[in-house]
Amino acid sequence: MIKKPRTKPLKLLKLDSIIQRLIPSHPKYGELKTEFTKYAAGYRGEVALDYYLHDLDENSYLIFHDLRLPRDKEKKYYFQIDCLILHSSFGVLLEVKNLSGDLYFDHHFDQMKRTKNGVDETFPDPVNQVQQQKIYLESWLTRNQLPKIPLDSLVVLTNPKSFITLSPHYGKKAAHIIRAKGLANKIQDISTSHQEILSKKDLSKLTTKLLKQHEKHNPDVLRTYNIKETDIHTGVFCPDCNHIPMRRERSTWVCSKCNVKSKEAHIRAILDYALIFDHPVKNKTLRRFLHIDSSTCMKNLLKSINLTPSGPTNSATYQLPIPE
C-alpha cells in the first residue's frame, strides 16, 4: 500500500518555470537545461520503478516515495530516501538510478563512472549513499523512540540499456545492486531472513511519524544559480503557441501572434511566480508580472482560484500555493 505517493520534485518544477522565462542567450541557460535534464531523467527512473513495485503484495508492504527526514533535533540537516519499503519484519531503502551507458562501480575510489558516447562522467558510489541513508534512518528511529527493525539497502538501476561492470574487488557490496525487474524477487529473498517484529499499531505509529516529519525540499533556485529577478521574463504565455506576453481584453487573454483566446491562461503565470519566487506577494507585484493594469481585475483573478489576501488592506499579501 502506498502511504506516501510520488510527486514531481519541486526543483524540477522550478527549473522548468525558470528555463521557460529565460532567454536562451542567458549565461546560465545551458547549465539550467543540463540540470533539468538530469533531474527529469531521475524522476522518470523513479516513475519506471512503479511497474515493478506493483509486484509486491499491497497488503504486506507499505511504500513511501521521496522521504526527506531531519538528521538532528534542530532540523539543520536532512537525509533523503528515494523509496522506503516497510514490512512488519524489516525495511528496505531504495536508491533509484536511471542511467544509460556503461556503468563501472569502482571500489578503490568509492565512485561510479558512466561512459556514454565516448564521454566519461563520475558519480558518488550509490551503494555507499544508500547505506549511509540507512545509518541515518536507524538513528532517526532511535531518536524518535520507535521500534528498531532490520534495515536493508538496494541500488535499483531502472534503465535496461545500461551495461554494468564491477571492479575486481568490489566485494559484498555487489549484492546491493539490482535491476528494477529483479526488485520483487530480491524483496522476497530478504523477507525469508526475518521474523515479524512490528504490530499493526507499531506500523501505524511509524507511518504517522514518517509523514509528519517529512519536509519537502524547496530550494531557492534563483539564489543557487545566481539569477537576478530582472532576468525573468514577465507576462502570460499563450497556451497554444507559447508566445509571451498575451494581452488582457474584456476578461479574456488574447495572443497577439496566433490570436488564440483564453480565460485561464493567467493560472500558469501565477504558478510560475509561486515556483520561481516562493514568497508572499502583493496585488501590485503580481499585476506587473502578469501585465495587468487594474488592481480589481487582479483581485478577481486571484479570488477565482480561491486565493484571498491577508494583512491590512494597504499592505495585504497573497501566499501563492506551490505543488505538494
C-alpha positions as CSV (number, residue, x, y, z in Angstrom):
1,M,0.0,0.0,0.0
2,I,1.4,3.4,-1.0
3,K,1.5,5.6,2.1
4,K,3.4,8.5,0.5
5,P,2.8,8.9,-3.2
6,R,5.5,10.2,-5.5
7,T,5.2,13.8,-6.7
8,K,7.4,15.8,-9.1
9,P,10.3,17.3,-7.2
10,L,9.9,21.0,-6.6
11,K,13.4,21.7,-8.0
12,L,12.3,20.1,-11.3
13,L,9.2,22.2,-11.5
14,K,11.1,25.4,-10.5
15,L,13.8,24.7,-13.1
16,D,11.2,24.2,-15.8
17,S,9.5,27.5,-14.9
18,I,12.7,29.5,-14.9
19,I,14.0,28.0,-18.2
20,Q,10.8,28.9,-19.9
21,R,11.3,32.5,-18.8
22,L,15.0,32.9,-19.5
23,I,16.3,33.9,-22.9
24,P,18.4,31.2,-24.5
25,S,21.4,33.5,-24.6
26,H,21.4,33.9,-20.8
27,P,24.8,32.8,-19.4
28,K,23.1,30.3,-17.0
29,Y,20.7,28.9,-19.6
30,G,22.8,25.9,-20.6
31,E,23.6,25.0,-17.0
32,L,19.9,25.1,-16.1
33,K,19.0,22.9,-19.1
34,T,21.6,20.4,-18.1
35,E,20.3,20.3,-14.5
36,F,16.7,20.0,-15.7
37,T,17.6,17.1,-18.0
38,K,19.4,15.3,-15.1
39,Y,16.5,15.8,-12.6
40,A,13.9,14.8,-15.3
41,A,15.8,11.6,-16.0
42,G,16.0,10.8,-12.3
43,Y,12.3,11.3,-11.9
44,R,11.5,9.2,-15.0
45,G,13.6,6.4,-13.4
46,E,11.6,6.6,-10.2
47,V,8.3,6.5,-12.1
48,A,9.6,3.5,-14.1
49,L,10.1,1.7,-10.8
50,D,6.3,1.8,-10.1
51,Y,5.7,-1.0,-12.6
52,Y,7.9,-3.4,-10.5
53,L,6.6,-2.2,-7.1
54,H,3.2,-3.4,-8.2
55,D,4.6,-7.0,-8.0
56,L,4.7,-6.6,-4.2
57,D,1.7,-7.7,-2.1
58,E,0.0,-4.4,-1.2
59,N,-1.4,-5.9,2.0
60,S,2.1,-6.8,3.3
61,Y,4.1,-3.8,2.3
62,L,4.0,0.0,2.9
63,I,5.6,2.2,0.4
64,F,6.9,5.7,0.9
65,H,8.3,7.7,-2.0
66,D,10.7,10.7,-1.7
67,L,11.1,10.9,2.0
68,R,13.1,13.8,3.4
69,L,13.7,13.5,7.2
70,P,15.7,15.5,9.7
71,R,19.1,14.2,10.8
72,D,19.1,16.2,14.0
73,K,16.7,17.7,16.5
74,E,17.4,21.2,15.3
75,K,16.4,20.2,11.7
76,K,19.6,21.8,10.4
77,Y,20.4,18.8,8.2
78,Y,18.3,16.3,6.3
79,F,18.6,13.0,4.5
80,Q,16.5,11.8,1.6
81,I,15.3,8.4,0.6
82,D,14.1,7.7,-2.9
83,C,11.8,4.9,-1.8
84,L,11.3,3.2,1.6
85,I,9.5,-0.2,1.7
86,L,8.3,-1.3,5.1
87,H,7.2,-4.7,6.2
88,S,6.2,-6.0,9.7
89,S,9.6,-7.8,9.7
90,F,12.0,-5.4,8.0
91,G,12.5,-2.3,5.9
92,V,14.4,-1.7,2.6
93,L,15.8,1.7,1.4
94,L,16.0,2.1,-2.4
95,E,18.3,4.4,-4.2
96,V,17.0,4.7,-7.8
97,K,19.3,5.4,-10.7
98,N,18.2,5.9,-14.3
99,L,21.5,6.0,-16.2
100,S,22.2,4.7,-19.6
101,G,25.7,3.9,-21.0
102,D,28.5,1.8,-19.4
103,L,28.5,1.9,-15.6
104,Y,31.6,1.0,-13.7
105,F,31.5,0.6,-10.0
106,D,34.9,1.4,-8.6
107,H,35.7,0.2,-5.1
108,H,39.1,1.9,-4.9
109,F,37.8,5.5,-5.2
110,D,34.2,4.8,-4.0
111,Q,32.7,6.1,-7.2
112,M,30.6,5.1,-10.2
113,K,31.9,6.0,-13.6
114,R,29.5,6.4,-16.5
115,T,30.8,6.3,-20.1
116,K,28.4,7.4,-22.8
117,N,29.1,8.4,-26.3
118,G,32.8,8.5,-25.5
119,V,32.4,10.9,-22.6
120,D,33.3,9.8,-19.0
121,E,31.4,11.1,-16.0
122,T,31.8,10.2,-12.3
123,F,29.2,10.0,-9.5
124,P,29.5,9.1,-5.8
125,D,29.1,5.3,-5.3
126,P,25.3,4.9,-4.9
127,V,25.7,1.8,-2.7
128,N,27.6,3.9,-0.2
129,Q,25.0,6.6,-0.5
130,V,22.1,4.3,0.3
131,Q,24.0,2.6,3.1
132,Q,24.6,6.0,4.7
133,Q,20.9,6.8,4.4
134,K,20.3,3.5,6.2
135,I,22.5,4.7,9.1
136,Y,20.7,8.0,9.3
137,L,17.3,6.2,9.3
138,E,18.5,3.9,12.1
139,S,19.5,7.0,14.1
140,W,16.1,8.6,13.3
141,L,14.2,5.6,14.6
142,T,16.2,5.7,17.9
143,R,15.8,9.5,18.3
144,N,12.1,9.2,17.9
145,Q,11.8,6.2,20.2
146,L,10.4,4.0,17.6
147,P,10.9,0.2,17.4
148,K,14.1,-0.9,15.7
149,I,13.7,-3.1,12.7
150,P,16.3,-4.7,10.4
151,L,17.0,-2.5,7.5
152,D,18.5,-3.4,4.1
153,S,19.5,-1.1,1.3
154,L,19.5,-1.5,-2.5
155,V,20.6,0.5,-5.5
156,V,18.0,-0.1,-8.3
157,L,19.0,0.6,-11.9
158,T,15.9,1.3,-13.9
159,N,17.5,1.8,-17.3
160,P,17.6,-1.6,-19.1
161,K,20.2,-0.2,-21.6
162,S,22.9,0.4,-19.1
163,F,25.9,-2.0,-19.0
164,I,27.2,-2.8,-15.6
165,T,30.8,-3.6,-14.7
166,L,32.2,-4.0,-11.2
167,S,35.8,-3.5,-10.2
168,P,37.6,-6.8,-9.3
169,H,37.4,-6.2,-5.5
170,Y,34.0,-4.6,-5.2
171,G,33.1,-7.4,-2.9
172,K,29.9,-7.9,-1.0
173,K,28.5,-4.5,-1.9
174,A,27.7,-6.0,-5.3
175,A,24.7,-7.8,-3.7
176,H,23.1,-4.4,-3.2
177,I,23.0,-3.6,-6.9
178,I,20.0,-4.9,-8.8
179,R,18.0,-4.3,-12.0
180,A,14.4,-3.0,-11.5
181,K,12.9,-6.2,-12.9
182,G,14.6,-8.2,-10.0
183,L,13.2,-6.0,-7.2
184,A,10.2,-8.2,-6.2
185,N,12.4,-11.3,-6.1
186,K,15.1,-9.5,-4.1
187,I,12.5,-8.3,-1.5
188,Q,11.1,-11.8,-1.3
189,D,14.6,-13.2,-0.6
190,I,15.1,-10.6,2.1
191,S,11.8,-11.5,3.7
192,T,12.8,-15.1,4.3
193,S,15.6,-14.0,6.7
194,H,13.3,-12.1,9.1
195,Q,10.6,-12.7,11.6
196,E,7.7,-10.4,12.3
197,I,8.6,-7.6,14.7
198,L,6.1,-4.8,14.2
199,S,2.5,-5.0,15.1
200,K,-0.2,-3.1,13.1
201,K,-0.1,-0.5,15.8
202,D,3.7,-0.2,15.5
203,L,3.4,0.2,11.7
204,S,0.7,2.8,12.1
205,K,2.8,4.8,14.6
206,L,5.8,4.6,12.4
207,T,3.8,5.7,9.3
208,T,2.4,8.7,11.2
209,K,5.8,9.8,12.4
210,L,7.4,9.4,8.9
211,L,4.7,11.5,7.2
212,K,4.7,14.1,10.0
213,Q,8.5,14.7,9.9
214,H,8.9,14.6,6.2
215,E,9.7,18.0,4.8
216,K,9.7,18.6,1.0
217,H,12.9,20.0,-0.4
218,N,12.2,23.6,-1.5
219,P,15.4,25.2,-2.8
220,D,15.8,28.8,-3.7
221,V,16.8,28.2,-7.4
222,L,17.4,31.9,-8.2
223,R,19.9,32.1,-5.4
224,T,21.5,28.7,-6.2
225,Y,22.3,29.7,-9.8
226,N,22.8,33.4,-9.1
227,I,19.9,34.5,-11.4
228,K,18.5,38.0,-10.9
229,E,14.8,38.7,-10.6
230,T,15.2,41.1,-13.5
231,D,16.5,38.2,-15.7
232,I,13.0,36.6,-15.6
233,H,10.6,37.4,-18.5
234,T,7.2,38.5,-17.2
235,G,3.8,38.1,-18.8
236,V,1.3,35.4,-19.6
237,F,2.1,32.6,-22.0
238,C,-0.2,31.7,-24.9
239,P,-1.5,28.1,-24.2
240,D,-1.4,27.4,-27.9
241,C,1.8,28.8,-29.4
242,N,3.7,29.7,-26.2
243,H,4.1,33.3,-27.2
244,I,4.6,35.8,-24.4
245,P,3.1,38.1,-23.4
246,M,-0.7,37.8,-24.1
247,R,-2.8,40.9,-23.7
248,R,-5.9,41.3,-21.5
249,E,-9.1,42.3,-23.4
250,R,-12.5,42.2,-21.8
251,S,-11.9,39.5,-19.3
252,T,-10.0,37.4,-21.9
253,W,-6.4,36.7,-22.7
254,V,-5.6,37.3,-26.4
255,C,-2.4,36.1,-28.2
256,S,-1.0,38.8,-30.5
257,K,0.8,36.1,-32.5
258,C,-1.8,33.4,-33.2
259,N,-5.0,35.2,-32.0
260,V,-5.9,32.3,-29.6
261,K,-8.1,33.5,-26.7
262,S,-8.2,32.0,-23.2
263,K,-10.0,32.7,-20.0
264,E,-7.5,30.8,-17.8
265,A,-4.0,31.5,-19.3
266,H,-3.1,33.5,-16.2
267,I,-3.1,30.4,-14.0
268,R,0.2,29.2,-15.4
269,A,1.8,32.6,-14.9
270,I,0.7,32.7,-11.2
271,L,2.1,29.2,-10.7
272,D,5.3,30.3,-12.4
273,Y,5.6,33.2,-10.0
274,A,4.9,30.9,-7.0
275,L,7.6,28.5,-8.1
276,I,10.2,31.0,-9.0
277,F,9.9,33.5,-6.2
278,D,8.1,31.5,-3.5
279,H,7.2,34.3,-1.1
280,P,4.0,36.3,-0.2
281,V,3.2,38.7,-2.9
282,K,1.2,42.0,-3.2
283,N,-1.5,42.6,-5.8
284,K,0.7,45.3,-7.4
285,T,3.6,43.0,-7.8
286,L,1.5,40.3,-9.5
287,R,-0.1,42.9,-11.7
288,R,3.4,43.8,-13.0
289,F,4.2,40.2,-13.6
290,L,1.0,39.4,-15.5
291,H,0.9,42.8,-17.3
292,I,-2.4,43.8,-15.8
293,D,-3.4,47.5,-15.1
294,S,-6.4,47.0,-12.8
295,S,-6.0,46.0,-9.2
296,T,-9.7,44.9,-9.1
297,C,-9.1,42.7,-12.1
298,M,-6.0,41.1,-10.4
299,K,-8.0,40.7,-7.2
300,N,-10.8,38.9,-9.0
301,L,-8.4,36.6,-10.8
302,L,-6.9,35.6,-7.5
303,K,-10.3,35.2,-5.9
304,S,-11.4,32.9,-8.8
305,I,-8.7,30.4,-7.8
306,N,-9.7,30.7,-4.2
307,L,-6.9,33.0,-3.0
308,T,-7.6,35.7,-0.5
309,P,-5.3,38.4,0.9
310,S,-4.0,38.6,4.4
311,G,-3.0,41.6,6.4
312,P,-4.0,45.3,6.3
313,T,-5.6,46.5,3.1
314,N,-2.8,48.9,2.1
315,S,-0.2,46.2,2.6
316,A,-2.1,42.9,2.0
317,T,-0.3,40.0,0.5
318,Y,-1.2,36.7,-1.1
319,Q,0.5,33.4,-0.2
320,L,0.5,31.6,-3.5
321,P,0.3,27.8,-3.3
322,I,3.0,25.6,-4.7
323,P,2.5,21.9,-5.7
324,E,2.6,19.4,-2.9
